[in-house]
């Protein structure tokens, strides 16, 4: 079953200068768990994608580090997979 969804959540991030900021993370994505049993011709690998947009950083603030962005992407995946309100088209 393919899970599709979108939504937003608030998060605290630390920029590359070490300053904390409250931001809003908007996400949109899907997850297809794939099929790994049954006839070979019907099997395929799992796949998915989750795009995020971070808003609310003050003007002139340093960028969010790569590790912080990865953390936000993981949080977005958690929201996508676990928040019934975010899921559509199941």
TIZAKE-299571 format. One line per field, with one value per residue (C-alpha): x, y, z; residue in three letters. Coordinates in steps of 0.5 Angstrom, whole numbers, m for minus. Example, Ala and Ser with C-alpha at 12.3 -4.5 7.8 and 13.67 -1.06 7.14 Angstrom:
<logus>
u = [25, 27]
v = [m9, m2]
w = [16, 14]
fimi = [ala, ser]
</logus>
This chain:
<logus>
u = [0, 3, 3, 2, 2, 4, 3, 8, 10, 14, 22, 28, 34, 41, 44, 52, 54, 50, 44, 37, 31, 24, 22, 16, 18, 13, 13, 10, 12, 10, 13, 12, 14, 15, 14, 19, 15, 11, 13, 19, 16, 11, 17, 20, 24, 21, 22, 20, 21, 20, 21, 22, 22, 24, 21, 22, 29, 30, 33, 41, 41, 46, 44, 42, 47, 47, 46, 40, 37, 38, 35, 29, 28, 28, 22, 18, 19, 16, 10, 9, 9, 5, 1, m6, m8, m2, m3, m8, m9, m8]
v = [0, 7, 12, 19, 25, 32, 37, 42, 42, 47, 45, 48, 48, 50, 54, 53, 59, 55, 60, 57, 58, 56, 54, 51, 45, 43, 37, 33, 25, 18, 11, 5, m1, m5, m13, m18, m24, m28, m29, m25, m21, m18, m16, m9, m5, m1, 7, 13, 21, 26, 34, 39, 46, 50, 57, 62, 63, 70, 75, 75, 68, 63, 57, 51, 45, 39, 35, 39, 39, 31, 31, 35, 30, 24, 28, 29, 22, 20, 25, 22, 15, 16, 22, 20, 27, 27, 21, 21, 17, 10]
w = [0, m2, 3, 1, 5, 7, 13, 17, 24, 28, 30, 33, 29, 30, 25, 23, 28, 34, 34, 36, 31, 31, 24, 21, 17, 11, 8, 2, 0, m1, 1, m3, 1, m5, m6, m4, m4, m9, m17, m19, m24, m19, m14, m14, m9, m4, m6, m3, m3, 2, 0, 6, 6, 12, 13, 19, 19, 21, 16, 16, 20, 18, 14, 17, 18, 13, 20, 22, 15, 15, 22, 20, 14, 19, 23, 17, 15, 22, 21, 14, 16, 23, 23, 20, 19, 14, 10, 3, m2, 1]
fimi = [unk, unk, unk, unk, unk, unk, unk, unk, unk, unk, unk, unk, unk, unk, unk, unk, unk, unk, unk, unk, unk, unk, unk, unk, unk, unk, unk, unk, unk, unk, unk, unk, unk, unk, unk, unk, unk, unk, unk, unk, unk, unk, unk, unk, unk, unk, unk, unk, unk, unk, unk, unk, unk, unk, unk, unk, unk, unk, unk, unk, unk, unk, unk, unk, unk, unk, unk, unk, unk, unk, unk, unk, unk, unk, unk, unk, unk, unk, unk, unk, unk, unk, unk, unk, unk, unk, unk, unk, unk, unk]
</logus>
